[in-house]
Amino acid sequence: MDGHIIYSNPRKNQRKEQLFLEVILSNCKNPILIKESYRIPQAIIDNRLLNIRQLEKRISVDRQLTNGNKSHLLNELSALPDLIKIAISQGSITADMAIKVNGQIKLLEFHERQHRTLSIKKLRIKKCFVFSPCDTPIEVPRSIQRFLRDIWRVQSLENFSIVWWD
């Protein structure tokens, strides 16, 4: 692989993500590493809304989720408006890694167990939000924000993949 520009800046405590980045870099000839997040274009953030009612329908018939997770998700989603924005600025939603080759961008989100479990055990001091179509903030649990962001990325971003470590 030659001519790759890689945007990635894992934190020091994200060892598995750092290992993944090292593997990507080792498979590129003369990669350029930019230690920052790739900025998702503002037009995508502004114009790609997530349809919550449609998502609720899909969750209600899903056979992969446990009944507890399904109930938790449906309860939290029922309090949200029909359409939401996941973010209102470029700095507030990113992908863990972007690889740019020949003008094409491949976006990657690195997932570990906590993404799969919808964990709400960790105390968060920082409040988490999604937004109404008019940019009004709506507070949600971190697990719900994480879930909705992942769904939005899959639906809204071209050339997007989730990399599962475990």
Beta strands, then each sheet from edge to edge (+ up, - down):
strand 1: 5-8
strand 2: 32-34
strand 3: 50-51
strand 4: 83-84
strand 5: 97-101
strand 6: 104-111
strand 7: 129-131
strand 8: 137-139
strand 9: 160-164
sheet 1: 2+ 1+ 5- 6+ 9+
sheet 2: 3+ 4-
sheet 3: 7+ 8-
end
